């Protein structure tokens, strides 16, 4: 099936020259991750093997495990109090083991392939619906190093990346394109939103919120011509109203609950980061004033750290080099904005929505995840969107057009 799909995709104009390199890099990253698996990957794989054994020996018990939040079989038990995205991922892996025979390598390759397919679909949508964004989409979604690495192998980021890219692609087709089978794109968007929530609910919540606000802006644009400042007003008002409504529907979204959970998570992870490069927020408290004071530092740290002088390993060195490239993209975008170079292929409202998504997540991650190594993995599904928006600005976009791989038709 993969071979037939590859042959078909090689005939898609403008994309065939990046297909094989991007796919090979993704699968190679997945294979490399098996050589030195993370502790999380070992944990997921170990318990998925036990769930698979339960499936073969007690199918009814396996179905009960799928519907609940605890696992009991052959003297082994795994219990979660409330919903756990880790347990949800383990359940998915136990089903995937039917295809892979329990092979860690094949499981990593399958997950890497799923991640690639989501990104590839989004790249094609950007290139077809918003043609001038193709080079930026290819750079961000297919070749940005840390996102490529962390969204490969046995990691939740694979499914998080695929579902985020799929949800954004569906929204772009529905809001900016003219799809023949609109209902199929709506179903895809709903499925990706569900998977995004299941894998990490605050990612799904923020992404869905900004896309719904974008939908309101697009409806308003079709009713009347909206200048950019009014697009910002409508977008911000919709987000604020949505946040207020969410806090009334569920206590999870209320500020007191959110702030308390944020500071508890930071405190727990900060104790594990002593002696290693981390984000220091010494007086972080569960109050609006404290969170607002530390948010700028959290955002900057989440996006630009580690710096070149932090850490003494290859990981920190490569991460610092990538962060330097991201800083150059930001500086270039600010230069274009300062020189009033507004011509860009990405619609203003869409850029506003994606930037809001990226910076809100950067704030949440920076305030809750002080460990820079963990932070690098957590930001992987968000970073491609930021790179893509920054690369759509005139200076970088013109440079990408001069690179033949980004302009072939």
BATOR-767370 format. One record per residue (C-alpha): x, y, z; chain. Coordinates in nm, 4 decimals, always signed. Each point is the difference from the previous one (the first is absolute). Example, Ala and Ser with C-alpha at 12.3 -4.5 7.8 and 13.67 -1.06 7.14 Angstrom:
2
((+1.2300,-0.4500,+0.7800),"A")
((+0.1370,+0.3440,-0.0660),"A")
This chain:
409
((+0.0000,+0.0000,+0.0000),"A")
((+0.2842,+0.2386,+0.0860),"A")
((+0.1758,-0.0739,-0.3287),"A")
((-0.3164,+0.0660,-0.2039),"A")
((-0.0582,+0.3220,+0.1926),"A")
((+0.3590,+0.1130,-0.0598),"A")
((-0.0298,-0.0621,-0.3744),"A")
((-0.3198,+0.2036,-0.0098),"A")
((+0.1501,+0.2853,+0.2041),"A")
((+0.3074,+0.0196,-0.2241),"A")
((-0.2283,+0.1274,-0.2748),"A")
((-0.1357,+0.2878,+0.2100),"A")
((+0.1419,+0.3139,-0.1596),"A")
((+0.2297,+0.2121,+0.2134),"A")
((+0.0548,-0.2488,+0.2825),"A")
((+0.1592,-0.3149,-0.1405),"A")
((+0.3610,+0.1104,+0.0562),"A")
((-0.0427,+0.0347,+0.3768),"A")
((-0.2152,-0.3078,+0.0568),"A")
((+0.2641,-0.2724,+0.0228),"A")
((+0.2646,+0.2032,+0.1925),"A")
((-0.2579,+0.1148,+0.2550),"A")
((-0.1431,-0.3492,+0.0453),"A")
((+0.3449,-0.1613,+0.0285),"A")
((+0.1095,+0.2531,+0.2622),"A")
((-0.3153,-0.0569,+0.2048),"A")
((+0.0284,-0.3801,-0.0101),"A")
((+0.3735,+0.0146,+0.0675),"A")
((-0.0634,+0.2176,+0.3055),"A")
((-0.2544,-0.2548,+0.1205),"A")
((+0.2492,-0.2828,-0.0454),"A")
((+0.2771,+0.1934,+0.1796),"A")
((-0.2321,+0.0651,+0.2939),"A")
((-0.0198,-0.3775,+0.0548),"A")
((+0.3788,-0.0306,+0.0330),"A")
((-0.0032,+0.2307,+0.3033),"A")
((-0.3638,+0.0162,+0.1127),"A")
((-0.1065,+0.2527,+0.2589),"A")
((-0.1294,-0.1118,+0.3388),"A")
((-0.3508,+0.0977,-0.1124),"A")
((+0.0287,-0.2141,-0.3143),"A")
((+0.1144,-0.3000,+0.2053),"A")
((-0.2896,+0.0526,+0.2395),"A")
((-0.2622,+0.0204,-0.2772),"A")
((+0.1432,-0.3002,-0.1832),"A")
((+0.0244,-0.2143,+0.3133),"A")
((-0.3623,+0.0506,+0.1033),"A")
((-0.1324,-0.0246,-0.3552),"A")
((+0.1550,-0.3481,-0.0157),"A")
((-0.1931,-0.1039,+0.3089),"A")
((-0.3244,+0.1413,-0.1398),"A")
((+0.0633,-0.1966,-0.3199),"A")
((+0.0446,-0.3184,+0.2030),"A")
((-0.3312,+0.0729,+0.1677),"A")
((-0.1591,+0.0482,-0.3419),"A")
((+0.1094,-0.3459,-0.1153),"A")
((-0.0852,-0.1789,+0.3251),"A")
((-0.2973,+0.1975,+0.1352),"A")
((-0.1666,+0.2026,-0.2786),"A")
((-0.2891,+0.0967,+0.2270),"A")
((+0.2450,+0.1251,+0.2616),"A")
((+0.1849,+0.2023,-0.2653),"A")
((-0.3258,+0.1668,-0.1064),"A")
((-0.0682,+0.0812,+0.3642),"A")
((+0.3469,+0.1527,+0.0256),"A")
((-0.0695,+0.2141,-0.3074),"A")
((-0.3154,+0.1382,+0.1599),"A")
((+0.1577,+0.0688,+0.3405),"A")
((+0.3021,+0.1555,+0.1632),"A")
((+0.1643,-0.3081,+0.1471),"A")
((+0.1702,-0.3178,-0.1209),"A")
((+0.0112,-0.3311,+0.1893),"A")
((+0.1351,-0.3182,-0.1553),"A")
((+0.2348,-0.2848,+0.0986),"A")
((+0.0969,+0.1686,+0.3243),"A")
((+0.0818,+0.3291,-0.1731),"A")
((-0.1988,+0.3128,+0.0678),"A")
((+0.0028,+0.3588,-0.1189),"A")
((-0.2470,+0.2395,+0.1602),"A")
((-0.0759,+0.3643,-0.0822),"A")
((-0.2325,+0.2194,+0.2010),"A")
((-0.1845,+0.1839,-0.2740),"A")
((+0.0824,+0.0391,-0.3660),"A")
((+0.3639,-0.0487,-0.1057),"A")
((+0.1301,+0.0757,-0.3495),"A")
((+0.2902,-0.2367,+0.0697),"A")
((-0.2398,-0.2882,+0.0651),"A")
((-0.1988,+0.0945,-0.3115),"A")
((+0.3230,-0.0161,-0.2023),"A")
((+0.0866,-0.3398,+0.1490),"A")
((-0.3426,-0.1293,-0.1028),"A")
((+0.0592,+0.1160,-0.3567),"A")
((+0.3408,-0.1667,-0.0023),"A")
((-0.1500,-0.3285,+0.1159),"A")
((-0.2263,+0.0061,-0.3065),"A")
((+0.2881,+0.1020,-0.2259),"A")
((+0.1918,-0.3049,+0.1240),"A")
((-0.2423,-0.2099,-0.2039),"A")
((+0.1626,+0.1426,-0.3127),"A")
((+0.3576,+0.0023,+0.1229),"A")
((+0.0095,-0.3290,+0.1891),"A")
((+0.1230,+0.1928,+0.3032),"A")
((+0.3186,+0.1150,-0.1768),"A")
((+0.1267,+0.3245,+0.1508),"A")
((+0.1652,+0.0996,-0.3291),"A")
((-0.3110,-0.0587,-0.2112),"A")
((-0.2180,+0.1790,+0.2540),"A")
((+0.2337,+0.3021,-0.0119),"A")
((-0.0088,-0.0030,-0.3818),"A")
((-0.3803,-0.0194,-0.0099),"A")
((-0.0336,+0.2956,+0.2384),"A")
((+0.2598,+0.1978,-0.1970),"A")
((-0.1951,-0.0716,-0.3176),"A")
((-0.3250,+0.1236,+0.1577),"A")
((+0.1765,+0.3203,+0.1052),"A")
((+0.1383,+0.0464,-0.3505),"A")
((-0.3372,-0.0567,-0.1690),"A")
((-0.1641,+0.2692,+0.2141),"A")
((+0.2758,+0.2500,-0.0804),"A")
((+0.0026,-0.0932,-0.3689),"A")
((-0.3761,+0.0535,-0.0263),"A")
((+0.0357,+0.3439,+0.1608),"A")
((+0.2865,+0.0962,-0.2329),"A")
((-0.2093,-0.0918,-0.3044),"A")
((-0.2958,+0.1997,+0.1311),"A")
((+0.2159,+0.3080,+0.0595),"A")
((+0.1586,-0.0334,-0.3434),"A")
((-0.3305,-0.0493,-0.1800),"A")
((-0.2295,+0.2431,+0.1863),"A")
((+0.2634,+0.2653,+0.0839),"A")
((+0.2673,-0.0587,-0.2684),"A")
((+0.2515,+0.2557,+0.1235),"A")
((+0.0303,-0.1831,+0.3325),"A")
((+0.1303,-0.3281,-0.1427),"A")
((+0.3695,+0.0580,+0.0703),"A")
((-0.0676,+0.1151,+0.3560),"A")
((-0.2278,-0.3000,+0.0648),"A")
((+0.2635,-0.2416,-0.1325),"A")
((+0.2697,+0.1549,+0.2193),"A")
((-0.2091,+0.0061,+0.3174),"A")
((-0.2036,-0.3178,-0.0238),"A")
((+0.2444,-0.2338,-0.1716),"A")
((+0.3561,+0.1118,+0.0685),"A")
((+0.0202,+0.2007,+0.3242),"A")
((+0.2529,-0.2127,+0.1966),"A")
((-0.1381,-0.0269,+0.3546),"A")
((-0.3577,-0.0465,-0.1170),"A")
((+0.1130,-0.2627,-0.2487),"A")
((+0.1918,-0.1884,+0.2686),"A")
((-0.2486,+0.0186,+0.2872),"A")
((-0.3011,-0.0854,-0.2167),"A")
((+0.1592,-0.3312,-0.0987),"A")
((+0.0155,-0.3278,+0.1892),"A")
((-0.2025,-0.1205,+0.2970),"A")
((-0.1119,+0.3351,+0.1307),"A")
((-0.3322,+0.1761,+0.0498),"A")
((+0.1334,+0.2893,-0.2078),"A")
((-0.0426,-0.2147,-0.3151),"A")
((-0.3775,-0.0091,+0.0374),"A")
((-0.0092,+0.3526,+0.1378),"A")
((+0.1852,+0.1301,-0.3063),"A")
((-0.2162,-0.1974,-0.2438),"A")
((-0.3264,+0.1138,+0.1602),"A")
((+0.1103,+0.3661,+0.0298),"A")
((+0.1056,+0.0107,-0.3659),"A")
((-0.3176,-0.1781,-0.1076),"A")
((-0.2244,+0.2369,+0.1960),"A")
((+0.1730,+0.3099,-0.1408),"A")
((-0.0171,-0.1457,-0.3532),"A")
((-0.3739,-0.0687,+0.0356),"A")
((-0.0632,+0.3525,+0.1274),"A")
((+0.1919,+0.1575,-0.2894),"A")
((-0.1871,-0.2039,-0.2614),"A")
((-0.3384,+0.0813,+0.1547),"A")
((+0.0694,+0.3704,+0.0622),"A")
((+0.2178,+0.0948,-0.2982),"A")
((-0.0593,-0.2697,-0.2601),"A")
((-0.2899,-0.1401,-0.1997),"A")
((-0.0007,-0.3728,+0.0827),"A")
((-0.2177,-0.2322,-0.2038),"A")
((-0.0605,-0.2315,+0.2943),"A")
((-0.0388,+0.2451,+0.2831),"A")
((-0.1464,-0.2614,+0.2351),"A")
((+0.3146,-0.2149,-0.0286),"A")
((+0.2185,+0.2908,+0.1084),"A")
((-0.2397,+0.0725,+0.2862),"A")
((+0.0215,-0.3615,+0.1167),"A")
((+0.3788,+0.0086,-0.0257),"A")
((+0.0107,+0.3225,+0.2013),"A")
((-0.2244,-0.1447,+0.2717),"A")
((+0.2085,-0.3173,+0.0234),"A")
((+0.3266,+0.1982,+0.0201),"A")
((-0.1470,+0.2306,+0.2662),"A")
((-0.1081,-0.3037,+0.2051),"A")
((+0.3427,-0.1642,-0.0302),"A")
((+0.1731,+0.3282,+0.0867),"A")
((-0.2083,+0.0299,+0.3175),"A")
((+0.0624,-0.3634,+0.0959),"A")
((+0.3765,+0.0261,-0.0444),"A")
((+0.0421,+0.3322,+0.1864),"A")
((-0.3167,+0.1905,+0.0775),"A")
((+0.1468,+0.3507,+0.0365),"A")
((+0.1586,-0.0251,-0.3463),"A")
((-0.3344,-0.1003,-0.1450),"A")
((-0.1852,+0.2639,+0.2000),"A")
((+0.2223,+0.2880,-0.1090),"A")
((+0.0129,-0.1089,-0.3658),"A")
((-0.3745,-0.0544,-0.0245),"A")
((-0.0665,+0.3332,+0.1728),"A")
((+0.2135,+0.2033,-0.2425),"A")
((-0.1474,-0.1815,-0.3018),"A")
((-0.3553,+0.0674,+0.1194),"A")
((+0.0912,+0.3667,+0.0496),"A")
((+0.1481,-0.0009,-0.3510),"A")
((-0.3291,-0.1414,-0.1295),"A")
((-0.1901,+0.2909,+0.1553),"A")
((+0.2414,+0.2461,-0.1633),"A")
((-0.0443,-0.1706,-0.3393),"A")
((-0.3784,+0.0164,+0.0306),"A")
((+0.0245,+0.3691,+0.0893),"A")
((+0.2314,+0.0576,-0.2973),"A")
((-0.2547,-0.1495,-0.2368),"A")
((-0.2731,+0.2212,+0.1403),"A")
((+0.2033,+0.3193,-0.0101),"A")
((+0.3528,+0.1178,-0.0812),"A")
((+0.2029,-0.0129,+0.3218),"A")
((+0.3213,+0.1932,+0.0379),"A")
((+0.2821,-0.1700,+0.1860),"A")
((-0.0608,+0.1819,+0.3263),"A")
((-0.3638,-0.1090,+0.0001),"A")
((+0.1034,-0.3557,-0.0766),"A")
((+0.2153,+0.0134,+0.3142),"A")
((-0.2913,+0.1403,+0.2020),"A")
((-0.2451,-0.2667,-0.1186),"A")
((+0.2580,-0.2744,+0.0524),"A")
((+0.0898,+0.1132,+0.3541),"A")
((-0.3641,+0.0527,+0.0973),"A")
((-0.0936,-0.3492,-0.1202),"A")
((+0.2895,-0.1578,+0.1890),"A")
((-0.0902,+0.1880,+0.3187),"A")
((-0.3652,-0.0956,-0.0273),"A")
((+0.0970,-0.3622,-0.0646),"A")
((+0.2300,-0.0083,+0.3044),"A")
((-0.2786,+0.1415,+0.2175),"A")
((-0.2492,-0.2563,-0.1305),"A")
((+0.2488,-0.2861,+0.0508),"A")
((+0.0566,+0.1006,+0.3632),"A")
((-0.3752,-0.0194,+0.0595),"A")
((-0.0339,-0.3385,-0.1677),"A")
((+0.2880,-0.1776,+0.1771),"A")
((+0.2012,+0.0833,+0.3154),"A")
((+0.3135,-0.1243,-0.1811),"A")
((+0.0051,+0.3254,-0.1999),"A")
((-0.0500,+0.2315,+0.2971),"A")
((+0.2971,+0.2200,+0.0788),"A")
((+0.0457,-0.1127,+0.3608),"A")
((+0.0119,-0.3667,-0.1040),"A")
((+0.2246,+0.0761,-0.2962),"A")
((+0.2445,+0.2156,+0.1997),"A")
((+0.0227,-0.2509,+0.2823),"A")
((+0.0746,-0.2892,-0.2368),"A")
((+0.2546,+0.2111,-0.1886),"A")
((+0.2020,+0.0903,+0.3078),"A")
((-0.0164,-0.3545,+0.1436),"A")
((+0.1334,-0.1442,-0.3254),"A")
((+0.2805,+0.2567,-0.0138),"A")
((+0.0997,-0.0655,+0.3599),"A")
((+0.0103,-0.3780,-0.0481),"A")
((+0.2075,+0.0170,-0.3190),"A")
((+0.2280,+0.2753,+0.1329),"A")
((+0.1190,-0.2270,+0.2805),"A")
((+0.1034,-0.2593,-0.2609),"A")
((+0.1913,+0.2623,-0.2007),"A")
((+0.2441,+0.1109,+0.2688),"A")
((+0.3543,+0.0040,-0.1379),"A")
((-0.1153,+0.0110,-0.3623),"A")
((-0.0947,+0.2951,-0.2244),"A")
((-0.3571,+0.0957,+0.0814),"A")
((-0.2436,+0.2905,+0.0067),"A")
((+0.0241,+0.1689,+0.3405),"A")
((-0.3231,+0.1605,+0.1193),"A")
((+0.0859,+0.0279,+0.3713),"A")
((-0.3131,+0.1764,+0.1224),"A")
((-0.2643,-0.1494,-0.2281),"A")
((-0.3335,-0.0045,+0.1817),"A")
((-0.3543,-0.0990,-0.1059),"A")
((-0.1123,+0.3607,-0.0433),"A")
((-0.0741,+0.2050,-0.3091),"A")
((+0.2678,+0.2562,+0.0906),"A")
((+0.2743,-0.2590,+0.0436),"A")
((-0.0866,-0.1895,-0.3180),"A")
((-0.0206,+0.3234,-0.2018),"A")
((+0.3390,+0.1139,+0.1343),"A")
((+0.1750,-0.3223,-0.0988),"A")
((-0.1778,-0.0592,-0.3323),"A")
((+0.2446,+0.2014,-0.2195),"A")
((+0.2970,-0.1888,+0.1470),"A")
((-0.1838,-0.3306,-0.0401),"A")
((-0.0783,+0.0667,-0.3671),"A")
((+0.3538,+0.1144,-0.0826),"A")
((+0.1532,-0.2973,+0.1816),"A")
((-0.2355,-0.2513,-0.1606),"A")
((+0.0836,+0.1266,-0.3482),"A")
((+0.3681,+0.0955,+0.0232),"A")
((+0.1665,-0.2120,+0.2688),"A")
((+0.2359,-0.1739,+0.0446),"A")
((+0.2561,+0.2604,-0.1017),"A")
((+0.3386,-0.0926,-0.1439),"A")
((+0.1754,+0.0328,+0.3383),"A")
((-0.2496,-0.2214,+0.1840),"A")
((+0.0665,-0.3713,+0.0386),"A")
((+0.3012,-0.2020,-0.1083),"A")
((-0.1506,-0.2736,-0.2175),"A")
((-0.0704,-0.0428,-0.3703),"A")
((-0.3728,+0.0264,+0.0732),"A")
((+0.0291,+0.3465,+0.1525),"A")
((+0.2397,+0.1121,-0.2728),"A")
((-0.2314,-0.1036,-0.2851),"A")
((-0.3020,+0.1455,+0.1818),"A")
((+0.1837,+0.3314,+0.0447),"A")
((+0.0876,+0.0063,-0.3716),"A")
((-0.3628,-0.0561,-0.0949),"A")
((-0.1137,+0.2700,+0.2409),"A")
((+0.2449,+0.2399,-0.1630),"A")
((-0.1607,-0.0756,-0.3383),"A")
((-0.3424,+0.0651,+0.1535),"A")
((+0.1255,+0.3310,+0.1386),"A")
((+0.1207,+0.0980,-0.3495),"A")
((-0.3466,-0.0767,-0.1406),"A")
((-0.1582,+0.2153,+0.2706),"A")
((+0.2406,+0.2857,-0.0636),"A")
((-0.0681,-0.0188,-0.3721),"A")
((-0.3769,+0.0097,+0.0587),"A")
((+0.0375,+0.3022,+0.2301),"A")
((+0.2166,+0.1709,-0.2647),"A")
((-0.2700,-0.0526,-0.2620),"A")
((-0.2645,+0.1311,+0.2387),"A")
((+0.2092,+0.3067,+0.0837),"A")
((+0.0541,+0.0732,-0.3695),"A")
((-0.3732,-0.0480,-0.0670),"A")
((+0.0526,-0.2884,-0.2377),"A")
((-0.3489,-0.1431,+0.0380),"A")
((-0.0180,-0.2043,-0.3174),"A")
((-0.0230,-0.3621,+0.0985),"A")
((-0.1850,-0.3080,-0.1152),"A")
((-0.1345,-0.0879,+0.3435),"A")
((-0.3309,+0.1778,+0.0765),"A")
((+0.0261,+0.2380,+0.2947),"A")
((-0.2738,-0.1692,+0.2046),"A")
((+0.1548,-0.3439,-0.0461),"A")
((+0.3439,+0.1293,+0.0984),"A")
((-0.1580,+0.1634,+0.3072),"A")
((-0.1673,-0.3275,+0.1005),"A")
((+0.3141,-0.2121,-0.0422),"A")
((+0.2220,+0.2511,+0.1805),"A")
((-0.2482,+0.0179,+0.2873),"A")
((+0.0017,-0.3798,+0.0223),"A")
((+0.3808,-0.0103,+0.0041),"A")
((+0.0511,+0.2731,+0.2582),"A")
((-0.2758,-0.1213,+0.2345),"A")
((+0.1511,-0.3488,-0.0063),"A")
((+0.3503,+0.1441,+0.0465),"A")
((-0.1274,+0.1832,+0.3087),"A")
((-0.1687,-0.3111,+0.1405),"A")
((+0.3055,-0.2160,-0.0646),"A")
((+0.2462,+0.2550,+0.1362),"A")
((-0.2043,+0.0506,+0.3164),"A")
((-0.0509,-0.3708,+0.0683),"A")
((+0.3078,-0.1774,-0.1421),"A")
((+0.3315,+0.1365,+0.1316),"A")
((+0.2147,-0.2884,-0.1342),"A")
((+0.1367,+0.1099,-0.3385),"A")
((+0.0378,-0.3552,-0.1307),"A")
((-0.3639,-0.0854,+0.0684),"A")
((-0.1020,+0.3399,-0.1322),"A")
((+0.1729,-0.0684,-0.3324),"A")
((-0.2172,-0.3088,-0.0453),"A")
((-0.3218,+0.1629,+0.1170),"A")
((+0.0308,+0.2925,-0.2385),"A")
((+0.0603,-0.2232,-0.3046),"A")
((-0.3650,-0.0103,-0.1216),"A")
((-0.0350,+0.3780,+0.0325),"A")
((+0.3312,+0.1178,-0.1451),"A")
((-0.0714,-0.0848,-0.3698),"A")
((-0.2948,+0.2423,-0.0017),"A")
((+0.2156,+0.2811,+0.1371),"A")
((+0.2808,-0.0714,-0.2479),"A")
((-0.2513,-0.0057,-0.2839),"A")
((-0.1568,+0.3360,+0.0932),"A")
((+0.3416,+0.1654,+0.0414),"A")
((+0.1219,-0.1503,-0.3299),"A")
((-0.2993,+0.1460,-0.1846),"A")
((+0.1281,+0.3523,+0.0650),"A")
((+0.1438,+0.1718,-0.3112),"A")
((+0.3755,-0.0268,+0.0680),"A")
((+0.0072,-0.3712,+0.0831),"A")
((-0.2732,-0.0808,-0.2536),"A")
((+0.2079,+0.1583,-0.2791),"A")
((+0.3021,-0.2029,+0.1094),"A")
((-0.2030,-0.3226,-0.0086),"A")
((-0.1224,+0.0812,-0.3509),"A")
((+0.3604,+0.0154,-0.1179),"A")
((+0.0538,-0.3561,+0.1211),"A")
((-0.1230,-0.2148,-0.2868),"A")
((-0.1331,-0.2804,+0.2217),"A")
((-0.2629,+0.2426,+0.1326),"A")
((-0.1224,+0.1338,-0.3349),"A")
((-0.0188,-0.3037,-0.2299),"A")
((-0.3422,-0.0337,-0.1582),"A")
